Amino acid sequence: MSKRFAVILAAGKGTRMKSDLYKVLHPVCGKAMVQHVVDQLKGCEVEKTIAVIGHGAELVKDRLGNDAEYVLQEEQLGTGHAVMQAESLLAGEKGTTVVLCGDTPLLTQDTINELLEYHETQGAKVTVLTAKAEDPTGYGRVLRDENEAVKRIVEHKDANTEERSVKEINTGTYCFDNEALFEALTHVNNDNVQGEYYLPDVIEILQKQGELIAAYQTPHFEETMGVNDRVALSEAEQFMQKRINKEHMKAGVGMIDPTSTYIQAGVEIGKDTLLYPGVVLEAGTVIGDQCVIGPHTEVKNSRIGNKTTVKQSVVHDSEVGSGVAIGPFAHIRPQSDISDDVRIGNFVEIKKTKMGQGSKASHLSYLGDAEIGDEVNVGCGSITVNYDGKNKHLTKIEDGAFIGCNSNLIAPVTVGEGAYVAAGSTITDDVPGEALAIARQRQTNKENYVKKDK
């Protein structure tokens, strides 16, 4: 097999997106469009991946990091001009160069590999990835001769009425003989409506030189979608989401309604886990086996163990163990660590807190900046008072402690192992192990108070 190289066109600003964010950085299922393209190339045995950047160059480099090498297209003068910028990194290399657009996030590794293999098998100087479009408006048309060989590609703006009736479209993805590509680019001119240097003109140049021009038509038109505006972005999101959900279901994940289940790219889910409608699972999330993720639950960048149930709740940037029950209507905020068999009930908020095995906070509590041991009971309405207006302070509740309802634990404070805090107490000092802390005023009844007041 010959060497393989890739050039990704990622220099355009994308004015039709009507956004301050550069086009190729717009996310599809939680991942930037250009990152989708780069990730699919990783399985194609490509030796060099070169991103042609322009608008938002530093942001694109920050996003892709070491996944690509970079060349700058200072002026956006067309696709041919963009590829010319890669000459410094590819000049003289023997092999195949695949050129892709950074706004085609649906293109799969399989299709790219099929294109490369077809190109190499045919021995062509150029192979165009084509597809049939029911509505080809806006796409370049692939024009064939009487022998079905590719004659040339004409841009929609430059096509006449007859040419615009053709439904086979140029997807903007090509394979080239690398040396032939850069030699032909020296002959491309900008004599067209847009005054730009078009990459497809290389095809006509090589054809006139008697070189073989091939076309590989993919049956998956939706993969070739280029995203130029918000409408296309939403369509790409729908296609990608359908693909992601299908793969999870094939791997053993249950979904009651896949059309209302949103899973971003890269999420991992174990078998026999059941997802209810309205679930949102964002990037960085890993969920174990046999979990139940209830309706309208949001999980972001978190790990959840096996046989855990989360109902109508939010979990962000946290670790959740196995056999845990969360919700409904709980909020697990960042840097929380929930051990196995913990119970976090309705309207409980956890923030930067470790909860030991078997502990529970069943309802209406706030636990922030706390270390909670094993088998601790936190009563309804209890609060770790962690903020003094300037700094956050730590509350420690040791194994087996019992915190009565409506207790305020004023941090920094420690409740010892097996200690009890009486309901309604405000604790400002450490409580020794096995002790009972009562911090409330004795009840006083004012006889006939209401009658006198009236």
C-alpha positions in Angstrom: 0.0 0.0 0.0 1.3 3.5 -0.9 1.7 6.2 1.6 -1.5 8.1 2.6 -1.8 11.8 3.5 -4.8 13.9 4.4 -5.6 17.6 3.9 -8.5 19.0 5.8 -10.0 22.4 4.6 -10.8 24.3 7.7 -10.0 28.0 6.9 -13.5 29.4 6.3 -15.2 31.7 8.7 -18.7 30.4 7.8 -20.7 33.7 7.6 -23.9 31.9 6.9 -23.7 30.4 10.4 -24.4 33.9 11.8 -22.1 33.1 14.7 -18.9 34.4 16.4 -17.8 30.8 16.5 -15.9 29.7 13.4 -17.8 27.2 11.3 -15.7 24.1 11.7 -15.7 24.5 15.5 -19.5 24.2 15.8 -20.3 21.1 17.7 -22.3 18.1 16.4 -23.3 15.8 19.3 -20.8 17.6 21.6 -17.7 17.4 19.3 -16.5 20.1 16.9 -17.2 19.2 13.2 -13.5 19.3 12.3 -12.7 17.0 15.2 -15.1 14.5 13.9 -13.3 14.5 10.5 -9.9 14.1 12.2 -11.1 11.3 14.4 -12.4 9.3 11.5 -9.1 9.6 9.7 -7.3 7.9 12.6 -8.4 4.5 11.3 -7.4 5.1 7.7 -3.6 4.6 8.1 -2.8 8.2 7.2 0.8 9.2 7.8 0.2 13.0 7.9 -3.0 14.9 8.6 -2.7 18.6 7.6 -5.3 21.1 8.5 -5.5 24.3 6.4 -6.6 27.0 8.8 -7.4 30.7 8.4 -10.2 32.3 10.4 -10.0 31.3 14.0 -6.6 29.6 13.3 -5.5 29.5 17.0 -8.8 28.2 18.2 -8.8 25.4 15.7 -5.2 24.5 16.7 -6.2 24.6 20.3 -9.1 22.2 19.6 -7.1 19.7 17.4 -3.8 19.9 19.3 -1.3 17.3 18.1 -3.9 15.5 16.0 -2.8 17.5 12.9 -0.1 19.6 11.4 -1.1 23.1 10.3 -0.7 25.5 7.3 -2.2 28.9 7.1 -4.4 30.2 4.3 -4.3 34.0 5.0 -6.8 34.8 2.2 -9.6 32.5 1.4 -9.3 32.3 -2.4 -11.0 29.0 -3.0 -10.4 25.3 -2.4 -7.6 24.9 -4.8 -5.7 27.8 -3.2 -6.3 26.2 0.2 -4.7 22.9 -0.9 -1.8 24.8 -2.4 -0.9 25.9 1.2 -0.1 22.3 2.1 2.6 22.0 -0.6 5.4 22.9 1.8 4.5 19.7 3.9 3.7 17.4 1.0 5.8 18.5 -2.0 7.7 15.5 -3.5 5.9 12.9 -1.5 4.8 9.8 -3.4 1.5 8.4 -2.4 -2.2 9.3 -2.1 -3.6 12.5 -0.6 -7.3 12.6 0.5 -8.8 16.0 0.7 -11.7 16.6 3.0 -13.8 19.5 4.2 -13.8 20.3 7.9 -17.5 20.9 7.8 -18.4 17.3 6.9 -18.8 15.7 10.4 -20.9 12.7 9.2 -18.3 11.2 7.0 -17.2 7.8 8.4 -14.0 6.0 8.5 -15.5 3.2 6.5 -16.4 5.5 3.6 -13.0 7.2 3.6 -11.3 3.9 3.5 -13.6 2.6 0.7 -12.7 5.8 -1.3 -9.0 5.3 -0.7 -9.0 1.6 -1.6 -11.1 2.2 -4.7 -8.7 5.0 -5.8 -5.6 2.8 -5.2 -7.2 -0.2 -6.9 -8.1 1.8 -10.0 -4.7 3.4 -10.4 -6.4 6.7 -10.9 -4.7 10.1 -10.6 -7.9 11.5 -9.1 -10.9 9.8 -7.6 -14.0 11.9 -6.6 -16.4 10.9 -3.9 -19.8 11.4 -5.3 -23.4 10.8 -4.2 -26.9 11.0 -5.6 -28.9 14.0 -4.3 -32.7 14.4 -4.8 -32.2 18.1 -4.5 -28.7 18.9 -5.7 -29.1 22.7 -5.4 -25.8 24.3 -4.3 -23.6 21.3 -5.0 -21.1 20.9 -7.8 -22.3 18.5 -10.5 -20.4 15.5 -11.7 -20.5 15.4 -15.5 -19.7 12.0 -17.2 -19.0 11.1 -20.8 -20.8 8.5 -22.9 -18.6 5.8 -21.2 -19.6 7.0 -17.7 -16.1 8.2 -17.1 -15.8 11.6 -15.2 -15.5 14.4 -17.7 -15.5 17.3 -15.4 -17.1 18.9 -12.3 -19.0 22.2 -12.6 -19.9 24.3 -9.6 -23.6 25.1 -9.2 -23.0 28.8 -9.8 -21.2 28.1 -13.1 -23.5 25.4 -14.3 -26.1 25.9 -17.1 -29.6 24.6 -17.0 -28.9 21.2 -18.4 -25.9 20.7 -16.0 -28.0 21.7 -13.0 -30.4 18.9 -13.8 -27.7 16.3 -13.0 -28.3 14.7 -9.6 -24.9 13.2 -9.1 -23.0 15.6 -6.9 -19.5 16.3 -5.9 -19.2 15.8 -2.2 -16.0 17.9 -1.9 -13.9 14.8 -0.9 -11.2 13.6 -3.3 -8.3 11.3 -3.5 -5.3 12.4 -5.6 -1.9 11.1 -6.6 0.0 13.5 -4.4 2.7 14.5 -7.0 0.1 14.9 -9.8 -2.1 17.1 -7.5 0.5 19.7 -6.8 1.8 19.8 -10.3 -1.8 20.3 -11.7 -2.5 23.0 -9.1 0.2 25.2 -10.8 -2.1 25.4 -13.8 -5.4 26.2 -12.0 -6.7 29.8 -12.6 -9.5 31.9 -11.2 -11.4 32.5 -14.4 -14.9 31.9 -12.9 -17.9 33.7 -11.4 -16.3 33.8 -7.9 -12.8 34.7 -9.0 -11.5 31.7 -7.0 -9.1 28.8 -7.5 -11.3 25.7 -7.5 -9.8 22.3 -6.6 -12.2 20.5 -9.0 -10.4 22.2 -11.9 -7.5 19.8 -11.2 -9.7 17.1 -12.6 -10.1 18.7 -16.0 -6.4 19.6 -16.2 -5.4 16.0 -15.5 -8.0 14.6 -17.9 -6.6 16.7 -20.7 -3.2 15.2 -19.9 -4.8 11.8 -20.5 -4.8 10.7 -16.9 -7.4 8.3 -15.5 -10.2 10.1 -13.5 -12.3 7.9 -11.3 -15.4 8.4 -9.2 -16.6 6.4 -6.2 -20.3 6.8 -5.5 -21.2 6.3 -1.9 -24.8 5.1 -1.2 -24.8 7.1 2.0 -25.7 10.6 0.8 -26.3 11.9 4.4 -22.6 11.2 5.3 -21.5 13.7 2.7 -23.5 16.6 4.1 -21.6 19.8 4.3 -22.7 22.2 7.1 -23.0 25.8 6.0 -25.8 27.2 8.1 -27.8 26.5 11.3 -30.4 24.5 9.4 -27.8 22.1 8.0 -26.2 21.9 11.5 -29.4 20.8 13.1 -29.8 18.1 10.3 -26.3 16.9 10.9 -27.0 16.7 14.6 -30.1 14.5 13.9 -28.2 12.1 11.6 -25.3 11.8 14.1 -27.6 11.3 17.0 -29.5 8.5 15.2 -26.2 6.9 14.4 -24.9 7.1 18.0 -28.1 5.8 19.5 -28.3 2.9 17.1 -24.7 1.9 18.0 -25.5 1.9 21.7 -28.7 -0.1 21.2 -26.8 -2.7 19.1 -24.4 -2.9 22.0 -27.1 -3.8 24.5 -28.4 -0.4 25.8 -32.1 0.0 26.2 -33.9 3.2 25.0 -37.6 3.6 25.5 -37.7 6.4 22.9 -34.4 6.9 20.9 -35.8 10.0 19.2 -35.9 11.9 22.5 -32.7 10.5 24.0 -29.6 12.7 23.5 -26.2 11.2 23.7 -23.0 13.0 22.7 -20.1 11.5 20.9 -17.7 9.4 23.1 -20.2 8.5 25.8 -19.8 4.9 27.1 -22.8 2.9 28.4 -22.9 -0.6 29.7 -25.2 -3.4 28.6 -28.8 -3.7 30.1 -28.8 0.0 31.1 -32.1 1.6 30.4 -32.5 5.2 29.2 -35.9 6.9 29.6 -37.1 9.8 27.3 -35.5 13.1 27.8 -32.1 11.8 29.0 -29.1 13.9 28.1 -25.7 12.3 28.3 -22.8 14.7 27.6 -19.2 14.1 26.6 -16.9 12.4 29.1 -19.7 10.3 30.6 -19.3 6.6 31.4 -22.3 4.6 32.7 -22.0 1.0 33.9 -24.2 -2.1 33.4 -27.8 -2.5 34.5 -28.4 1.2 35.4 -31.7 3.1 35.1 -31.4 6.7 33.9 -34.8 8.2 34.4 -36.7 10.8 32.4 -35.1 14.2 31.9 -31.8 13.3 33.7 -28.7 15.2 32.6 -25.2 13.6 33.1 -22.1 15.4 32.1 -18.5 14.2 32.3 -19.2 11.8 35.1 -18.7 8.1 35.8 -21.6 6.0 37.2 -21.1 2.4 38.4 -23.3 -0.6 37.9 -27.0 -1.0 39.0 -27.4 2.7 39.8 -30.6 4.6 39.4 -30.8 8.3 38.6 -34.2 9.9 38.3 -34.9 13.4 37.0 -31.6 14.7 38.3 -28.4 16.4 37.2 -24.9 15.0 37.7 -21.9 17.0 36.5 -18.1 16.2 36.7 -18.5 13.7 39.5 -18.0 10.0 40.4 -21.0 7.9 41.4 -20.6 4.3 42.6 -22.6 1.1 42.1 -26.0 0.5 43.6 -26.6 4.2 44.2 -30.1 5.8 44.1 -30.3 9.4 43.1 -33.3 11.6 42.8 -35.8 12.6 41.8 -34.8 16.2 41.5 -31.3 15.9 43.0 -28.3 18.0 41.9 -24.8 16.4 42.0 -22.4 19.3 41.4 -18.7 19.1 40.3 -16.1 17.2 42.2 -18.5 15.0 44.2 -17.6 11.4 44.9 -20.6 9.2 45.7 -19.6 5.7 47.0 -21.6 2.5 46.6 -25.1 2.0 48.0 -25.6 5.7 48.8 -29.1 7.2 48.7 -29.5 10.8 47.6 -33.2 11.7 47.6 -35.4 14.5 46.2 -34.2 18.1 46.3 -30.7 17.3 47.7 -27.7 19.2 46.4 -24.2 17.8 46.7 -21.2 19.9 45.9 -17.5 18.9 46.1 -18.4 16.3 48.7 -17.4 12.7 49.3 -20.2 10.4 50.6 -19.1 7.1 52.1 -20.7 3.7 51.4 -24.2 3.3 52.5 -24.8 6.9 53.6 -27.9 8.7 52.8 -29.4 12.2 52.5 -33.0 11.4 51.6 -34.5 14.8 51.1 -34.1 18.6 51.1 -30.5 19.0 52.1 -27.4 20.9 51.0 -24.0 19.2 51.4 -21.1 21.2 50.2 -17.3 20.9 50.8 -17.8 17.9 53.0 -16.3 14.5 53.8 -19.0 12.1 54.9 -18.1 8.7 56.2 -19.9 5.3 55.8 -23.4 4.6 57.0 -24.1 8.3 57.8 -27.7 9.5 58.0 -28.3 13.1 57.0 -31.8 14.2 58.1 -34.2 16.4 56.1 -33.3 20.0 55.8 -29.7 19.7 57.0 -27.0 22.0 55.7 -23.2 22.1 55.8 -22.7 25.8 56.1 -19.5 26.0 54.1 -19.1 29.7 53.1 -18.2 32.6 55.3 -18.5 35.2 52.6 -14.9 34.9 51.6 -13.7 31.3 51.9 -15.1 27.8 51.7 -14.6 25.5 54.8 -14.7 21.7 55.3 -17.2 19.7 57.2 -16.3 16.2 58.3 -19.0 13.7 59.4 -17.4 10.4 60.5 -18.7 6.9 60.1 -22.1 6.0 61.5 -23.0 9.6 62.6 -26.7 10.7 62.7 -27.6 14.2 61.7 -31.1 15.2 62.8 -33.5 17.2 60.7 -33.0 20.9 60.2 -29.4 20.9 61.5 -26.8 23.5 60.5 -23.2 22.4 60.6 -21.1 25.6 60.7 -17.8 24.7 59.0 -15.0 24.1 59.7 -16.4 21.4 62.0 -16.2 17.7 62.7 -18.9 15.3 63.9 -17.3 12.3 65.3 -17.8 8.6 64.7 -21.2 7.4 65.8 -22.2 10.8 67.2 -25.8 12.2 67.1 -26.8 15.8 66.3 -30.3 16.6 67.6 -32.8 17.9 65.2 -32.9 21.7 64.9 -29.3 22.2 66.1 -26.8 24.7 64.9 -23.4 23.1 65.5 -20.4 25.4 65.7 -18.0 23.2 67.7 -16.7 19.7 67.0 -18.8 16.8 68.3 -16.9 13.9 69.9 -17.6 10.4 68.8 -20.6 8.7 70.4 -21.8 12.1 71.8 -25.2 13.7 71.5 -25.0 17.4 70.5 -27.9 19.6 71.2 -27.6 23.3 70.2 -30.9 24.9 70.5 -32.7 27.1 72.9 -35.1 25.5 75.4 -38.7 25.8 74.4 -40.7 28.6 76.1 -44.5 28.8 76.0 -46.1 32.3 76.5 -49.5 31.7 78.0 -52.3 33.7 76.5 -49.9 35.4 74.1 -52.2 35.4 71.1 -55.2 36.7 73.0 -53.2 39.6 74.4 -51.7 40.4 71.0 -55.2 40.7 69.5 
